[in-house]
Amino acid sequence: MPPRLPLVPAALAAALLAACAPGLRAQVTEVPQTIEPGGILMRMDAISLGLQQDTSAPNQYKALGLGTTVVSAGLTNTVDVEVGTQLFIRDTFSTNGADHTQSGIGDVLFRPKWTFWRDPSSGQAAAVIPYVMLPTHSSAVGNDSVEYGVIVPWSMDIGPGFKAAAMAEWDELRNVANTRYDTRLYASAFLKWDLAGRVGAYAETTLSASSAGSSAFAGTVGAGATLAVSKVFEWDFEASRVLGNGRSAWAEVIRFRWRIL
């Protein structure tokens, strides 16, 4: 299969993986709580946008994701399963006035979540989430390879209306040239405030490093706000500054969560 564009800046690619990949929460950081038995929750990124301006040459990279969707179904009080995909991805790389655009459907994600520890007295919980990403053979934006990993999230209630959460993640991902698998270590954390019942705010940071080399280091610092329109529907907007490789970029995403059952 043809490899993906080798010119994509690594820092932005890592940010878009965090901001656009299936399985998104109201924040990038996963939480350990599961859906109640029989419950179904749909989460979608309505629009995900990344922008990278090359400061040393007139090159520009843009990524657009529409309809990143994940559906969770509760099986027991401590176990749920999730299926997700990105309904549309478009990558555009501009160099010397010429645009190179690729688009297609994203890969399909399968993962169970098991909340293996809860402490009601402190409001703490932890879970383990193994996952596998199956290719849809959309060669324009995929790599036709199975990718997999495991996520371990933790959260704690730190005061009335305040929550802290963090997660560690290990991934085996196909490299850009599609010649081998690279190991990525990823960590993130957030603080969230419930401001007025329906309105919330949060600050979040992420950090990742890859066996592909020091150039694969990236991180983000961002903030977001949530608006609960009803008991079953919530909007979320997040903007993040991407750090790494001596470059800077922004990634923005508009999400919603809809509890179907």
N, C-alpha and C positions, 0 to 999 in steps of 0.2 A: 504494500500500500504506500502511497506517497506520504512522506513525513509532514508533520505540522510545520508551520512557518518557523524557521530557526531564528528569526529576528525579534521574536516577542521578548521583551525585557523580563527577566526572571522575577524581579520584585513585583511587577504588576500581575504576572501569571499566578504567583502565589497568593496575591490578594484576591484575585478573581476566583481562585479555587475556594478560598474561604468565604467570599461574599456571594458566589453564584452556585456553588455545588449543591446537589440535592441534599436534603436533610437539614435545611436551615431552620433555626429557631427564631424567636423574637430577637435574639442576638446570635452571633456566630457561635458562641460558647454553648455547648450542649448542657442540658440539665438532667439530673438522674431520675426525676419523677416519671412514671409511666402513665398511660391512659387507663382509666378504670375499665374493668371487664365489660365487654360489649360496647364500649365507646369507640367512636371514630372521629378523628381530627384530621382536617386537611390544612396544610400550610403551603402558601405559594408566594414566591417572589414575583410580583407583577412586573417589575422592571429592575434590572441590575445593569449598571453602567460603569465601565472603567475607562480611564483616560490616562495615557502616558505620553508626555512630550519629551523628546530627546533634546537635551540642552546643547549637545555638541554638533548636531546635524539637523537638517529640516525634516526629521522623521517623526511620525506620530502613530501611536497604536491605540485603537479603540476596540472595546469589547462590549457587546450588548447581549443580555440574556432576558428572555421573556418566558414567563410561565414555569419557573422552576417549582415543581410541585412534589410534595411528599405527603402520603396518607398513612396515618398511624391507626392501628386497631388494637384495643386492649384485650388480652387473653386472660390474665389473672391480675391479682393486686400488685404483683411485682414484675410482670412480663408483658411486653407488647411487641408487635412486629411493624415494620415500616417498609414501604415501597415508594420509590421516588424516581423522577426523571426531569430533565430540562427540555421543555417542549420546543424551544427555539434558541439557537446561539448564532451570533454573527460576529466574526472577527474581521477587522479591517486594519491593514498596515499601509501607511502612506509614506512614500520615500521619493524625494525629488519630483513631487507633483503627481506621481502615479499611485493609484489606489489598488490594493490587492485584497479582495474580500472573499471570505469563506463562510458558509452557513450550513446549518443542519440541526438535527435533533440530538440531544445529549444522551449519554449512556444511562443505563437503568441501575438503580441502587436497591439492594436488599439488605436488611439488617434487623436483628432482634435486639431488644433492650431488657436487661435484667437488673432491677434495683436490689442489690444484695445486702445493703446495710441501711438502716434508718435509726435515728436517735431522736424520738419525739421531744425529749427534754431540751435539746439544743437546736432542734429544727434542722439537723444535719442529715444528709443522705448521700449515697454513692452508688454507682451503677457501672456495668460493663456493657459495651456495645460493639460486638464484632460486625464487620460489614464486608460485602463483596460488590464490586461495580462491574456490570456486564456490558460489553460493547453492543451498540446498535448498528455497527458497520456504517456509520455516517462518517466516512473518511475525511470529509472536509474539516470537521471539528473534533473528531475522536481519534483513537489510535488503534482500534480493533483489538484491544488487549484487555484481559481481565485484570482488575486492580483490587486490592483488599487491604484490610487493616483492622485496628481495634481502637476504641475510644473509651477512656475512663473519666467520667464526669463526677463532680462533687459540688454540693451547694449547702448553704447555711443561712438561716435567718439570724441577722445580726442586730435586729431591733425592729420596732413597729414600722412596717412599711419599707424596711431595708433588707435586701438580700445580696449575698455574695456568692459567686460561683466560679469554678475553675475546671479546666479539663486538660488531660494529657492525651496525645494521639500518636499512634505509630502507623505509618502507611507504607505500602509497597506499590510504587507508581512507575508507569512506563516513562522513559525519558523522552524528550522532545524529538530526538532523532529516531525514536522507535527501535533502538538497538539493544536495550537492556532495561532491567528494573533498578530503580534507585530507592533507597530508604529515606523517608522523610519523617522527622520528629517535629511535632507541632504542639504548641501549648497556647492557652488563652485564658482570660479571666475577665469578669465584669462585676460592677457594682450597680444595683438597680434600686431606684426610689419610686415608691407609689406616692405621687404628688397630691392627687385629689380624686381618688376612687377610680375614675375613668381614664385619667392621664398619668403616664409614667415617664421616667427618664432613666438613662443608663449611660455609663462610660465603660469602654471595653478596649482591651489591648490584646494583640496576638504576636506570636513569635514562632518562626519555623526555620529549620536547618535541614539540609539534604546531603546525602552521600555523594551527590553530583559535584560537590565542591563548595568552596567559600562563596562563590558567586551566587549560589542558590539560597543564601541567607536572606530572609525578609521578615518584616514585622509591620504591624499596623497600630495606629492609635486613633480611636474614634469615639463617637457619641451618637445617641439616638433618642427618639421619643416614641411612645406608644399611645394610641387612643382607642379605648374600648367603646365601640359604637353600641354594642349590646352585650348580653351575657355570653353570646356564642360567636361574636365577630369582633376582631381587633385589627387595626392598622398599625404599621410600624415603619418608621423611616430612620435609616442610619447612614452616616457619612464617615468615611475612614481615610486617614492619611497613610499612604504606603511608604515604608522606610526600607532602604536597602540598596546596595550597589551604587551608592552615590547619586541616586536619582530620587525624584519625588513624584507622586501620583495621587490621585483621588479615586475612590470607589464609592458609589452611592447605590442604595437599594431601597425600594419600596416593597414592603411585604404585607400580607394579611394572613390571619389565622381564622379558620371557620370550623367550629365544632358541629359536625353534622348530626351526631347522635350523642 
